[in-house]
Amino acid sequence: MQDFTYRNPTQICFGRGSIQQLDALVPKDAVVLLAYGGGSIKHNGVYDAVLRALGPRQVVEFGGIEPNPEFETCLCALEAVRANQVSFLLAVGGGSVLDAVKFIAAAAHFKDPEPWTILSRHAPVRSALPLGAVLTLPATGSESNGNAVISRRATSEKLYFGSEHVYPVFSILDPETTYSLPAKQVRNGIVDAFVHVHEQYLTYPDDAPLQDRLAESILQTLVEVGPSTLAAPREYGPRASFMWCATLALNGLIGAGVPEDWATHMIGHELTAFYGIDHAESLAVVLPGVWAVELEAKRAKLEQYGKRVFGIDGAEAAIGATERFFRSLDMPVRLADYGIDAEDAARKLQARFAERKDAFGERGAITPERTAEILRLRA
């Protein structure tokens, strides 16, 4: 295990009725940008609860943030922030709304006239507007980290940035706000959290037994409660456990001091950019392929994972068990399931990563050529 510094400044307010705490959490004199997605919060009671809690504060609404938040939409929100002298951003929704708000918060203080460089060149973010969250879709862990992913329609790109300045000041997590979610979104959230854990866990042994067991406990819990929260969406216990798993999967704790992979995410982002499939759908397709191509390098951790999480022996068996778990959630695991030609995807992603001179994985072993190999395996 390596030396590390771990800091997470986000205050988590978890449980039934926690939206009421907004009044104490948001500055009384704030001009608040209330950002949300397609408008489902106006039908499930969350919107009204948020406005009641905010009380007399001036609220500027901005809706329509996409499931893969677009740069162009973020710029429109940025105009609203500047025109109304907004001083606090409130994301109400899932990880996509949060990611957009993080980018808007950073862009609002960014001095360069081209904020895309925050993503394309990792231009440093030196400050940002403060932001908070009311989470209605567990999945990305964005409610408790400083990361965001933004898409740009004009160039078919999906890029990420991270900064300590865009951690939410607070995040409100009420499992009851998730009861009305479509099964597909819940399925996606379970898979997203599951793969987040693996990006920090399934690398190689590094003398980090506590970190390994923390990661394995999240995986075991997702395997246990994932199917049940889909089968009984209004049962508080499984839904609350799933929601907390998604937060712990990517709040920095299990990745502290251990090697990390993230190749599956980098490949998945490009599949979403080129073909429009959901983020979690891309992850379920790619993850088994990364493991198959890196089988010998990852064998020790695959065997440990298989034994501790599924109670089975063998690296190959662990890969198979993972695919079966995804399918138990009604999650497809092949490119053909989405009508994507594997050869076409292999060519496009190999060319894109070669142009950027990218290589991914805990040892930088996922080159553009190996990316193409992974995608051909997932036909």
N, C-alpha and C positions, 0 to 999 in steps of 0.2 A: 504494500500500500504506500502511495506517495504522500508527501507532505501537501497540505492544502489549507486554504482559507475558505470557510463557508459562512456566507451572510445572506439572509433572506429577510428583507425589510417589510414584507407584506403581512398585514394583520388579517387573519382569517376569522370570520364570524360565521359559524356553522350551525345549522339547525332550523327547525320550524319557526317561522315568523321573524327571521333575522333581518329581513328587509327594513323593519322598523328602526333598525340601528343607523340607517342612513342619516337621520337628523343629527345624530351625535358625531358622525364621521365626516360629513361634508362641511366645510367652512360656512358659517352663517351668511357671510357677505359674498359668497361665490356666485359667479355667472356660470351656469353649468351647461355644457353640451351633453345632451342625452342622446347617445348613439345606440342604434339597434339595427337589426337585420330586416327580414321580410315582413315584420309586423305581427308575428304570432303573439308577442307579449301583450298586444292589445285585446287578445281573445282569451287569454288564460289568467287574467287578473294581475299579472306582474306589472304591467304599465301603470295601472291605477294605484297599486300599492307603492310603487316608486314615487309617483307624483305626490301621494299623500305624505310620504315620509320626508320628501324634500320641502314640503310646505311652501312658504312664501318666496323661496329663492327664485331668481330669474332663471328660466330653463329655455334653452334653445334646442329644438329637436332636429336630429338628423337620422333618417331611416334609409333603408335600402342597401345596407352593406352586404355584399355578396358572400356566399359560403367560402369562396376563395377570394378574400378581399382584394379589390383591384386598385391599383395606383391611381387611376383616373378618378375613382370615387373618393379616395382619400384626399385628393387635391380639392374636390368640391367641398368636402367637410372642412378642410383647412381654410378655405375662403370664408366659411361661416364662422369659424373660430376667430378669425381676424376681424371680420366685419362687426361682430358682436362683442368683442373684447372678452372672450371667454377666458375664465381663470381656472376652471376645473373640468376635467373630462370624465364622464361616467359611461362605461360600457355596460349595456344590459343585453345579454345574449350568451353566445358560446365563444369558442376560441377565435373564430374569424372576426367577430366584432371587436374582441379584445386586441387582436393583432392590428387591426386597422387603427384603433384608438392609440395604441402604442406608437405606431408610425406617425400619426397626426400630432401626438404630443411631442415627439422628437422634431418633426418638421416645423412645428410652430416656433421653435427656438433656433432652428438651423440657419446659419448665416449664408451659406451657399445658395444661389438662386435655383439650383437644380437638386431638389431633395432626393431624387432617385439615386444619387451617389451614396447615400446612406446604405443602400442595398447593393448597388453594382460595384462600388469600390470600398465598401465598409468604411466610409468617411466617419470620423469619430463623432459621437453624440456627446456633447459636453454638458447639456442641460435639457430639460423637457418640462412641459406643463404637467402638473400632478394629475393622476388619474386613479379611479377606483372602478370596481366591477361588481355587478350583480350577475352571477353565473347561472344560466338556465340550461346549459348543455355541457355536461362533463365530457372531456375528451383530451384536450391539448395540454392541460396544465398551465395554460397561459395566465391563469388567475394568480399564479404564485411564482412567476419567473420574469426575466427581462428579455425574452425572445419574441420575435414576430416574423411572420412570413407574408409577403405581399406579391401579388401577381401583376404583370403588365401586359395588357391585352395586345398592344401594338407590336410587341416583340415576342410574344408567347414565352415569357420568362416568369419564373416563380423563384424569388430570392428571399433570403433571410437576413436579419440583423439582430444583434443583441446589445443591450446596454444596461448598466446598473441604474440609469436614470429613468427607465420606463417600467420598473417594477410597479405594480399597483400599490398604492398606499394602503388599501384594504381590498378585500374581496369577500362578498357575501355569498354564502353557499347554503341555500335552502333546498333540500332534496325534493320537497313537494312541488317546487316550480318546474320540475322535470317530468312530472307525471303525464303531461299531455304530449310529450315528444313522440314523433313517429318512430316505429320500431327500427327503421333503417338508421336513423340518427343515433339511437341508443347503441345499436350494433356497431356502428362506426366508432363511437366513443370508446367502447370496450376494447376494440382492436387497436385503436390509436394509443390508448394507455398501455396496453400489453406490449406493443412494439417500442414505446418510449422506454419501458423498463429494459428491454433486451438491448437497446442501443448502448446502454450504460453497463450492462451485465454480461452479455454473451460475447466476450472477447477472448481473454486467456487468463489463467490463474495468476493472481498478483498479490497473494498473501493478504487478502482482505476479507476474512471470514464474516465479519459483521455486515459489511456492505453487501456481500453475496446473499446473506440470509435476509436482510432487509428487502432486497430486490425479489428474492424467491417468495417472501411472504406476500408481496403485492401480486405476483403472478398467481400464486395459489388462491388468493382471495378472488381475483378476477375469474379464474377457472370455476370457482365455486359459485359466485353470485352472478356471473354474466348471464348464463341461461335463465336463472330464476328471475332476474330483474326484467328480462324480456318477456317471460311467461306471465309475470304478475307485476305490471308496470306501476301499480298504485300501492305496492307493499313497501312501506317505508324502510325497513331494515336492509334488504338487498340494495335498494336504490341509494341509500345513504352510504353503504360500504363501497359501492361502485364509484360514487362521486368523490369520496375521500381517496380512494385508490388513484383516480385520475390526477388529483392534485399532487399526491406524494410521488407519483411516477415521474414528474418533471419539475420539481421545485428545487433541484440541485442537491438534495441530501444523498440519494443513493449513488450519484455520480461523483461525489467528493472523494478525491484521492485514488480513483481507479481509472484505467484506460477506457475510452469510449469509442464507439464505432461510427454510427450515423450514415453509413453508406446507403442503407435502405431508404432513409429519408431523402437523401440527395437524388437518388434515382427516382423515387416516388414523386418528388416535386416536379421533375421534368415530365413524367407520364401525365400528371395532372395538367401541366402547362400545354402539352401537345394534344392530349386526347380528352381532357375535361372530366376524367373520372374523379370520384371523391378521393380526398387525401388518404383516408383509412383504407379505401379499396386498393389504392396503389401499394400501400404498405403490405397488405395481406398477400398480394401477388409477388412482391419482390423479396420479402424476408426469407422464405424458404430457398429461393435461388441464391441469395448471398451466402447462406449457410452451406448449400451444396457445393458452390464453387470454392468456398473457404473451409471445406470439411476438415482437412488435416490440421490447419492452423487453429480451428475452433473446436477440435474434437474433445479436448479435455472439458471445456465448459459445457459443450452440448451434452456430454455424458452426465456431468454433474446436474445439469438442468433436468434432463430426462428422469433421473433417479429421484431427485428431491421434489420436483413439481408434479410429475405424472406417475412416479413409482415404477419406471420402466428402465431397461438397460439398453445402451447403445446410442451412438450419435444419430445414426440414420433413423432409429425408432423415435427419437426426440423430435426430429423434423416432421415425421409422419404424424405424431401426436399433435403437433402444433397446427398442421393443416386440418386435422380432424376437429380440433377445437374451433378454428375459424368457421369451418362448415357447420358446426353445431349452432353457430350464431346466424346461420344463413348468409355467410360471407363468402363470395366466390374467391378462388385463389389462382385463377389462370387468366392470362391476357385474352384468350379466346372467349371467355365468359362475357367480355365487354366488346367483342367484335374488333379487337385490336390485333393487327398482324404483327407477330413477334419479330419478324425480319425487318419490317418497316420501323418498328420501335428501336430495334438494335442499331440500325443505321443512323437514325436521327439522334439518339442519345450518345452514341459513340462520337459522332461528328461534333455535337455541342460540347461534350466534355473535353475532346481533343482541342477544340478552339480555345477553351479556357485553360488548358493544361492542368485539368483537375485530376486528382487521385484521392480516394476516400478510404475509410476504414481505419482501424486502430493501428495498423502498420503501413497505411498508404498503399495497400496492395490492390485496391479496386481501381484499376486503370480504365481508360475509355474502352480498351479491348475487352477487359474482363466484364465491364458493364454490359457490353453486347452479348457476351457469353451467358451472363445471368438471364438476360431477357429472352434469349433463344430457349433456355431451359424452361421458361415459364409460358411457353406458347399455349 
